[in-house]
Amino acid sequence: MTLSKAQLRKQIRQQRQALNPQAQLWAASAVSSRLNQLPGWPEATRIALYLANDGEIETTSLETVCRNEGKLLFLPVIDESNELEFARWDSAITLQANRFGIPEPAADAERSSVSALDMVLLPLVAWDLHGGRLGMGGGYYDRALAGVDGPLLVGLAHSLQQVARVPGDPWDISMDFVLTEAALHCCRVETN
């Protein structure tokens, strides 16, 4: 039986939320230790990151690695027209909770176009080795990344979030890589 997006989202979110704090901490540490395996990581300077919610891979250690390496960080923000933008995240600024309770930079924070980013580290609910990504269902990242060339798209996930095939729609964006606590998975198809 093939699960719908809603059924798969519910099932994987429950598994992800069931991980104990020690497992979450270990996974976050393992993921951050693999950042340097990403193609172009040493040269990448503009990185979009997210703040973990709902059992997602915790990004505090990733933030530390990025800041220690002098990378500029950007967080997703939802603008007045309900679209996703990326706002500069300096360590000195105070974040404010958005309507979903997720902290984000203030409305006056510097914005970056998606194409000006070197890498986007994406949250996800489920993923597959073809680059399929199931998010929380709002379509924010799919709309923001549609038709954009430039940044490397890297999903951050627990291995248990992998499925054989994510049910897809024509507007779903594909990831280039998925980084888990166990490995870096290349999802893009190389063409000559």
C-alpha positions, -999 to +999 in steps of 0.1 A: +000+000+000+013+034-010+009+061+017-004+096+008+018+126+016-004+133+047-001+097+060+036+095+054+041+129+070+022+117+101+041+084+103+076+098+099+070+128+122+059+104+150+091+083+145+113+114+145+096+129+176+101+096+194+139+099+193+153+106+228+173+138+235+206+118+235+199+104+200+189+138+187+222+153+201+243+125+187+226+129+152+232+166+152+268+162+161+273+135+134+257+156+107+278+187+116+310+166+115+301+157+078+296+192+065+331+192+050+321+162+028+297+185+009+310+195-026+321+232-025+319+234+013+353+252+018+344+279-007+308+283+003+303+316+022+265+322+021+246+294+039+209+292+045+201+272+077+169+266+097+162+264+134+150+229+143+114+222+153+093+191+157+122+166+159+141+179+129+179+176+129+191+202+155+212+229+138+230+245+168+262+226+161+259+234+124+256+271+133+288+269+154+307+252+126+295+278+101+303+308+124+338+293+133+345+291+096+334+327+089+304+318+068+274+342+066+242+326+078+207+332+066+174+319+082+141+314+064+114+340+071+079+341+059+070+375+045+037+394+045+027+377+012+032+343+028+064+336+008+097+323+020+127+346+021+162+343+036+173+369+062+208+375+074+214+360+109+241+377+127+250+361+161+243+395+179+207+399+168+177+389+188+153+366+169+115+370+171+089+343+170+069+342+138+032+332+136+042+295+139+063+302+170+096+297+151+123+323+158+134+344+129+153+376+122+134+409+124+116+424+093+144+448+087+172+422+086+191+420+053+176+396+028+194+374+002+180+362-030+180+324-033+204+325-063+229+345-042+232+317-016+259+290-020+240+263-001+206+258+014+203+233+043+167+221+042+145+207+069+124+178+058+100+151+071+108+123+046+134+118+018+145+094-008+177+087-027+162+103-059+163+137-041+126+136-032+117+157-002+085+157+019+082+189+040+056+199+065+030+206+038+031+244+033+051+243+001+073+273+012+106+259+002+092+244-031+079+279-041+111+297-030+134+274-048+114+268-079+134+275-111+164+288-092+199+277-102+228+283-079+227+270-044+234+234-035+203+220-019+211+197+010+184+180+031+193+174+068+176+143+082+177+113+104+183+080+085+149+068+098+133+094+077+144+077+044+116+061+024+118+042-009+100+069-028+085+102-016+051+108-033+057+137-056+039+165-074+052+184-104+061+215-083+082+196-058+119+206-058+146+179-057+176+180-034+211+175-045+222+158-013+209+145+020+231+146+050+222+122+078+239+110+110+251+079+090+262+093+057+262+119+029+239+107+002+242+121-034+208+124-049+214+144-081+217+127-114+249+135-132+244+143-169+271+146-196 
